[in-house]
């Protein structure tokens, strides 16, 4: 009867002299090894989810910005991590940082789904 081994056990067994194919996919963040892409991708999404934009990421986007500004102007300036958040804002003109901050807070307070 063949027993299924978890990747962690499999990796520890790789030091044994038994012939096994090398692990094709290695996680750069934690060093876990996987034989196929689907296992590797499932690991990356579960163990290392993408970081949500922080307040400092949004502040970098706003640095040097002159108001009033539209959502489209903000989107063009934003780095990719913040761009998705900015695109969810209403398509209108923001007159000040306070106006934009209120819109971001309203977006954050919306129920998911």
Number of C-alpha atoms within 10 A of each C-alpha: 3 4 5 8 10 9 16 11 10 16 17 9 13 14 8 9 7 8 7 10 8 11 15 11 17 14 14 9 9 10 10 17 20 22 14 11 12 11 13 19 14 11 16 17 10 10 11 12 9 10 7 10 14 10 9 9 14 19 11 14 18 16 9 8 14 10 13 12 16 15 17 15 12 18 18 12 15 20 14 12 15 20 17 13 17 24 14 12 16 13 11 10 15 19 13 13 16 10 12 21 13 12 17 17 10 11 16 11 9 8 6 6 3
